[in-house]
Amino acid sequence: MVEKNEAIVYIVKMTVDSVGNLTFIDKKIDLNNLNMDDELSEICGSLFNGNNQKKKYFFDNIECVIRSNGNLFMILRGSEQVIPFQDEIHQRVKKSDINSVLSKKKVINDLKFLKNDSESEEYISKANEIIVYIKGLKKSYLTIGEIHDELKNHRETSFRNKLVRNICRDLENRFDYTFNNSVRQKEPYSLFPGFKGMGFTRMDGELYYYVGDINSLKENISRTIRLRRIVFVNGEDIDEFANIFDDLSELMRVQYIRNGQYTVIPFPVKYMREYFDLWRRRNQIF
């Protein structure tokens, strides 16, 4: 924490012994009068001198600092997000435009092509069912939206059926139209990376990690996953971070948090924050 209008940092260190006991050490540090006489002062000095002498509120974005085998690195909050594959989303949405008009004859011919190209008897049978149903429609020209509604309301060709979804996906890939928007489908891959599980990546020379969910979150642009940035304090060692990321991941797999989701930072940080809040109230620091 940094006090307003001052260059004062309150730092808390937590250690965990082999049986899970927690030990806390805290200190108030003046960034303008650093006395590098202990570990906490040295860490603050390294962060302040190495990163942001002019931006003292830089400390407010630090989630925590972790030491591993002599290496120090920070987890920072930021504005970076996992960006969906927007161009492909646009193309898929365009192919399912409900106002696009198709001739019944073309749809039947395209379905016959897919049927003849398949070796799956179940696929061929389902394509035949759709062909028969399309032939029975009265209009010679229909919009994608009209065909979608007809198929959706028909029990044998409902989009709840996996084979129907597969046929629609093949129409999308082979003939540039479809009756079922595939943007939310996971196959062959998700258009919204980072919504499930966790991992780390590099962008523009910076190292980040992301945390999704045990099961994929509902995928839409408004719920894109925010990244955490990793900044090395005393020399970059990506191999060291890669070696301990599994350990960090385990510290974020606390399944009773947020209705079964992971935590976005190592769970023990919660105890450090609770300790600091208690210490701050006792010392009447607000």
C-alpha positions in Angstrom: 0.0 0.0 0.0 1.2 3.6 -0.8 -0.2 6.5 1.3 -1.7 9.4 -0.7 0.5 12.5 -1.1 3.5 10.6 0.4 6.0 8.0 -0.7 5.2 5.6 2.1 4.8 1.9 1.4 3.4 -0.7 3.9 4.8 -4.1 3.0 3.8 -7.5 4.5 5.8 -10.7 4.1 4.3 -14.1 4.7 6.2 -17.4 5.0 4.7 -20.8 5.3 6.5 -23.6 7.1 6.4 -27.3 6.3 3.3 -28.0 8.4 1.3 -25.0 7.1 1.9 -22.4 9.8 1.8 -18.8 8.6 4.3 -16.2 9.8 3.9 -12.5 9.0 6.3 -9.6 9.1 5.3 -6.0 8.3 7.1 -2.7 7.9 6.5 0.9 7.0 9.0 2.2 4.4 9.7 5.7 3.2 10.7 5.5 -0.5 12.4 8.9 -0.3 14.6 7.8 2.6 15.3 4.2 1.8 17.6 2.4 4.3 18.5 -0.9 2.7 19.1 -2.7 6.0 16.7 -5.6 5.7 15.0 -7.8 3.1 11.7 -5.8 3.0 13.6 -2.6 2.4 15.7 -4.1 -0.2 12.7 -5.4 -2.1 11.0 -2.1 -2.0 14.2 -0.4 -3.1 14.6 -2.8 -6.0 11.0 -2.2 -7.2 11.2 1.5 -6.7 14.6 2.2 -8.2 14.3 -0.4 -11.0 10.8 0.3 -12.2 9.1 3.5 -11.3 10.8 6.3 -9.4 8.5 8.9 -10.9 5.3 6.9 -10.6 4.9 6.1 -6.9 1.5 4.6 -7.4 3.1 1.9 -9.3 3.0 -0.1 -6.1 -0.8 0.0 -6.1 -0.8 -2.3 -9.1 1.4 -5.0 -7.4 -0.7 -8.0 -6.4 2.3 -9.7 -4.7 6.0 -10.3 -4.9 7.3 -13.9 -4.9 10.7 -15.3 -4.2 11.8 -18.6 -5.7 15.4 -19.9 -5.5 16.7 -16.4 -5.1 14.7 -15.0 -7.9 12.1 -12.2 -7.3 9.2 -11.5 -9.6 6.0 -9.5 -9.3 2.4 -10.2 -10.3 0.9 -7.0 -11.6 -2.6 -6.0 -12.3 -3.1 -4.4 -15.8 -5.5 -3.6 -18.5 -4.4 -6.4 -20.9 -7.0 -9.0 -21.9 -7.1 -12.2 -23.9 -8.5 -11.0 -27.2 -11.0 -13.2 -29.1 -10.3 -14.0 -32.7 -12.4 -11.1 -33.9 -11.9 -11.5 -37.7 -13.0 -15.1 -37.6 -15.9 -14.3 -35.4 -17.0 -11.7 -37.9 -16.7 -14.1 -40.8 -18.7 -16.8 -39.0 -21.5 -14.4 -38.0 -21.6 -13.2 -41.6 -22.1 -16.8 -42.8 -25.2 -17.2 -40.6 -26.8 -13.8 -41.5 -30.5 -14.5 -41.0 -31.4 -12.2 -43.9 -29.3 -14.0 -46.5 -31.6 -15.6 -49.2 -30.9 -19.2 -50.5 -32.7 -21.2 -53.1 -34.2 -24.5 -51.8 -32.6 -26.3 -54.8 -29.1 -25.1 -53.8 -29.5 -26.2 -50.2 -30.6 -29.6 -51.2 -27.7 -30.0 -53.7 -25.2 -28.9 -51.1 -26.6 -31.3 -48.5 -26.4 -34.1 -51.1 -22.7 -33.2 -51.7 -22.0 -33.5 -48.0 -23.9 -36.8 -47.8 -22.0 -38.3 -50.7 -18.7 -37.1 -49.3 -19.3 -38.8 -45.9 -18.5 -42.3 -44.8 -20.6 -42.2 -41.7 -23.9 -43.9 -42.0 -25.4 -41.8 -39.2 -24.3 -38.6 -40.9 -25.7 -39.8 -44.2 -29.0 -40.7 -42.6 -29.3 -37.4 -40.8 -28.5 -35.5 -44.0 -31.2 -37.4 -45.8 -33.7 -36.4 -43.1 -32.8 -32.8 -43.5 -33.1 -33.0 -47.3 -36.5 -34.6 -47.1 -37.6 -31.9 -44.7 -36.2 -29.0 -46.8 -38.0 -30.5 -49.9 -41.2 -30.3 -48.0 -41.0 -26.6 -47.5 -43.4 -24.6 -49.7 -41.2 -21.7 -50.7 -38.5 -22.0 -53.4 -36.4 -19.3 -51.9 -35.9 -18.8 -48.1 -33.8 -16.8 -45.8 -31.2 -18.4 -43.6 -33.4 -17.3 -40.6 -36.5 -19.0 -42.0 -34.6 -22.3 -42.6 -33.0 -22.0 -39.1 -36.5 -21.6 -37.5 -37.9 -24.6 -39.5 -35.0 -26.9 -38.5 -35.0 -25.7 -34.9 -38.7 -26.5 -34.4 -38.6 -29.9 -36.1 -37.8 -32.7 -33.6 -35.7 -34.8 -36.0 -33.5 -31.9 -37.2 -33.2 -29.8 -34.0 -29.9 -28.2 -33.4 -29.7 -30.1 -30.1 -28.7 -33.0 -32.3 -24.9 -33.2 -32.6 -25.1 -34.6 -36.2 -27.3 -31.6 -37.3 -24.7 -29.2 -35.8 -21.9 -31.1 -37.6 -23.8 -30.8 -40.9 -24.3 -27.1 -40.4 -20.6 -26.7 -39.6 -19.7 -28.5 -42.9 -22.1 -26.2 -44.8 -20.2 -23.3 -43.2 -16.8 -24.6 -44.2 -17.7 -25.9 -47.7 -20.4 -23.4 -48.9 -19.9 -20.3 -46.8 -23.4 -20.3 -45.2 -24.9 -22.1 -42.2 -28.1 -22.4 -40.3 -26.4 -22.6 -36.9 -24.0 -19.9 -35.8 -20.8 -21.7 -34.7 -19.2 -18.9 -32.8 -19.8 -20.5 -29.5 -18.9 -24.0 -30.5 -15.6 -25.3 -29.2 -14.8 -27.4 -32.3 -12.4 -27.4 -33.9 -11.1 -24.8 -31.4 -12.5 -22.0 -29.2 -12.6 -18.5 -30.6 -12.2 -17.2 -27.1 -8.8 -18.4 -25.8 -8.1 -18.4 -22.0 -11.7 -19.1 -20.8 -10.7 -22.5 -19.5 -7.8 -23.6 -17.4 -4.7 -21.4 -16.9 -1.3 -20.8 -18.6 1.2 -18.2 -19.5 2.3 -16.5 -22.7 4.5 -13.7 -24.0 3.2 -10.6 -25.9 5.4 -7.8 -27.1 8.3 -9.0 -25.1 6.3 -9.1 -21.8 5.4 -12.2 -19.8 1.7 -12.7 -18.7 -0.4 -15.5 -17.3 -4.2 -16.0 -17.6 -6.7 -17.8 -15.4 -10.0 -19.1 -16.8 -12.3 -21.6 -15.2 -12.5 -25.3 -14.5 -15.2 -25.5 -17.1 -15.2 -22.9 -19.8 -17.0 -19.7 -18.8 -19.8 -18.4 -21.0 -17.9 -17.1 -24.0 -18.6 -13.6 -25.1 -16.5 -10.5 -25.6 -17.8 -8.7 -22.5 -16.3 -11.5 -20.4 -12.8 -11.6 -21.9 -10.1 -12.8 -19.5 -7.8 -10.2 -17.9 -4.1 -11.0 -17.9 -1.7 -10.6 -15.0 1.8 -9.4 -16.0 4.9 -11.0 -14.6 7.8 -8.7 -14.0 11.2 -10.0 -12.8 12.8 -7.9 -10.1 16.4 -9.2 -10.1 17.0 -10.5 -13.6 14.6 -12.3 -16.0 14.5 -16.0 -15.7 11.6 -17.4 -17.7 12.8 -21.0 -17.1 12.5 -20.4 -13.4 9.0 -19.0 -13.8 8.0 -22.0 -16.0 9.3 -24.4 -13.4 7.2 -22.9 -10.6 4.1 -22.2 -12.6 2.7 -25.6 -11.8 3.1 -24.7 -8.1 1.4 -21.3 -8.6 -1.4 -23.0 -10.5 -2.1 -25.4 -7.6 -2.3 -22.3 -5.3 -5.0 -20.9 -7.6 -7.0 -24.2 -7.9 -9.2 -23.4 -4.9 -12.5 -24.8 -6.2 -14.8 -23.4 -3.5 -14.0 -19.9 -4.5 -16.5 -17.9 -6.7 -18.8 -20.8 -7.4 -16.2 -23.3 -8.4 -13.9 -21.0 -10.4 -10.2 -20.6 -9.8 -8.6 -17.7 -8.0 -6.8 -15.3 -10.3 -3.8 -14.9 -8.0 -2.2 -17.4 -5.6 -4.8 -18.0 -2.8 -2.4 -17.4 0.2 -2.3 -13.7 -0.9 -5.8 -13.6 0.7 -4.3 -14.2 4.1 -1.7 -11.5 3.6 -4.5 -9.0 2.8 -6.5 -10.1 5.8 -3.5 -9.7 8.0 -2.8 -6.2 6.5 -6.4 -5.1 7.0 -6.3 -6.2 10.6 -2.9 -4.4 11.2 -4.2 -1.3 9.5 -7.3 -1.1 11.6 -5.3 -1.6 14.8 -2.9 1.2 13.8 -5.8 3.4 12.5 -4.4 3.7 9.0 -7.1 4.3 6.4 
